[in-house]
C-alpha cells in the first residue's frame, strides 16, 4: 500500500514523528520529512535514525505557520501525516498564543494546502488531552472534549478544523487520537524520561503529581496505529483513539521503572513546582480502543514492561541528551 508512495510527515523531527518516518521507510514509502527550520540544520530526532535511512529521506526545513511553505511541502504527495505541533502542557501556560498559531493556524494551513492540491489522504494528529479528566472510563470517541489547558484547547481547535474540512470540502482526512505515548527519543517534558534520568543520576526521584492515571502506549505501536488507522478507508472523516485500554497511576509506573533498574528502594518525592493547576490537571485518561480494532484491525502489541525496558536501554545510551537536575517546561 505504501511502497513507492510519496508521503509527507510534518513534525518529522519529533519523538513520534521520527518513529513514524522510520516505520514508513520500512514499508517502502518515499518520505518527505518536514522539520522546523533552525539555523543549525538540526533534524531533531531524525538524526537518531541509521545513516542509510537518513540518506533516503527528503528533509525540508520550514514552519507550518507559513502557508506558502506548507503549500510547497504537500505538492506531489500521496499522503500527509500531520504531526507538527507545540506539545508541552506547562509551556502552554506561559505561551498560549504560540499554541494557537502553531496548532490551530498551522493545521489550517496544512488542511487548506491539501485541499488545494487534492491530496488523496490526510492524517491529522489529535491528543487524548482533548478529553480532559474522564467523565467515564474507558474513554470512547464520543466522550465530550474539555479544554483544561491552552494546549488541549488548541488541539481541540485543530481537530475541529480537520472535521470541518471533511464535512465542508470532503477532504479525505482521518484524525488519530493517541493516548500517552512513550519510548526511545522522548524528551524530558514527559514523566518517564524524567524518572529514568533521575534514577540513573540522582539519589531520589522528584516528580509532579503521582496520582493521575494514564494509558501508556509504546511508540512503535503508536506509529503502526498512525499507518493502519490513517490509511483505513472506513476511518475517513472519523476520530479514532490509539491506546492500550488500561491505565495506571504515574506513581505506580515510576515504581515499575525503578524495579526495571533494580532501584526499588529509591525515594520518590513530589515537587510542587511540577504540579499542574488543580482545574488543569487531567486525572484519568484510559482509552476505549475498540473502534481502531473494529474498523481497521489495529491492536497494540507491546506491554508496558517491554516498552519501559526498551526506553531504559535507550536513555542509558543517550543520557548526555538530558539535564536530569533541571525542570524544563
Secondary structure, 3 states (H helix, E strand, C coil): CCCCCEEEEECCCCHHHHHHHHHHHHCCCEEEEEEECCCCCCCHHHHHCCHHHHHCCEEEEECCCCHHHHHHHHCCCCEEEECCCCCCHHHHHHCHHHHHHHHHHHHHHHHHHHHHHCCCCEEEECCHHHHCCCCCCCECCCCCCCCCCHHHHHHHHHHHHHHHHHHHHCCCEEEEEECCEECCCCCCCCHHHHHHHHHHHCCEEEECCCCCEECCEEHHHHHHHHHHHHCCHHHCCCEEEECCCCCEEHHHHHHHHHHHCCCCCCEEEECHHHCCCCCCCCCEECECCHHHHHHHCCCCCCCHHHHHHHHHHHHHHCHHHCCCCCCCC
